[in-house]
Structure formats: structure tokens, C-alpha cells
Amino acid sequence: MKLCLKSLIVAGALFQALSFLFVALLNVILPPYGGAWLTVLTSLYLGYHPETGPVSFIIGTSYALISGAVAAAIFGWLYNNFVERF
């Protein structure tokens, strides 16, 4: 059974974007929460700096949305190719 790539891409993108936004907002409310993970993402997502405020959250969430879509697309493509062969 093959996966529907469109559905997988939308689900992966939304999951990663909402996860990022949740951790970023919790980091503002409870400062040590997710600090190490957000530090790693600061080096990956250009323009995202947790201390700069709401505009940075939008930038980071946009990057997370795109990276989640790309990761889901690659996963779905690989899965569908392996399902056909095995």
C-alpha cells in the first residue's frame, strides 16, 4: 500500500511547524524549556533568534513548515519506492 504524498507532506509540515511554535512559546513562558533544541535550530534556521520576539517566531515557524514538508516528501518518496520493490 502506497502513501499519499500530498497528505503526508501537509501532515509533516504542520506537525513540525506546530511543534516548533509550541516549544518556542513555552521557552518564552518557562525560559529554560527547550533551550538546547532552540539553540540548535538557531544555527539551522537563518534569521531565527529566540530573543528577538514575535517576528522571529514567524521566521522560525516558516522554516519549520518548509523543513517538515521536505522531510515528509523525502520519507514518502523513499517509502513508496521501497513498497514497490519489496
C-alpha positions in Angstrom: 0.0 0.0 0.0 1.4 3.4 -1.1 1.3 6.6 0.9 -0.5 9.6 -0.4 2.4 12.1 -0.7 0.2 15.2 -0.6 -1.4 14.2 2.7 2.0 13.2 4.2 3.6 16.4 3.2 0.8 18.5 4.7 0.8 16.4 7.9 4.6 16.5 8.3 4.8 20.3 7.7 2.1 21.1 10.1 3.4 18.7 12.8 6.9 20.2 12.6 5.7 23.8 12.5 3.3 23.4 15.4 5.9 21.5 17.4 8.4 24.3 16.9 5.9 27.0 17.7 4.8 25.2 20.9 8.4 24.8 22.2 9.3 28.4 21.2 6.3 29.8 23.1 7.0 27.6 26.1 10.5 28.8 26.1 9.3 32.4 26.4 6.9 31.4 29.3 9.3 29.0 31.0 12.8 30.1 29.9 14.9 27.0 30.3 12.3 24.8 28.5 13.7 23.6 25.1 16.6 25.9 25.2 19.2 23.4 23.9 16.9 22.4 21.0 16.2 26.1 20.1 19.9 26.8 20.2 20.5 24.0 17.6 17.6 25.4 15.5 19.2 28.9 15.7 22.2 27.6 13.8 20.0 25.9 11.2 17.2 28.4 10.7 18.8 31.7 9.4 17.0 34.7 10.9 15.6 32.9 13.9 16.8 34.2 17.2 14.6 33.4 20.2 15.4 36.7 22.0 14.2 39.0 19.1 10.5 38.4 19.7 7.4 37.6 17.6 8.9 38.2 14.2 11.5 35.6 14.9 8.7 33.1 15.8 7.1 33.6 12.4 10.5 33.2 10.7 11.3 30.0 12.7 7.8 28.6 12.2 8.1 29.2 8.4 11.4 27.4 8.3 9.9 24.5 10.4 7.0 24.3 8.0 9.2 24.1 5.0 11.7 21.6 6.5 8.8 19.4 7.7 7.3 19.4 4.2 10.7 18.5 2.7 11.4 15.7 5.3 7.9 14.2 4.8 8.3 14.3 1.0 11.6 12.5 1.1 10.2 10.0 3.6 7.1 9.4 1.5 9.1 9.0 -1.7 11.5 6.6 -0.2 8.7 4.6 1.4 6.7 4.4 -1.8 9.8 3.3 -3.8 10.6 0.5 -1.3 7.0 -0.7 -1.1 7.0 -1.2 -4.9 10.2 -3.3 -4.8 9.5 -5.5 -1.8 
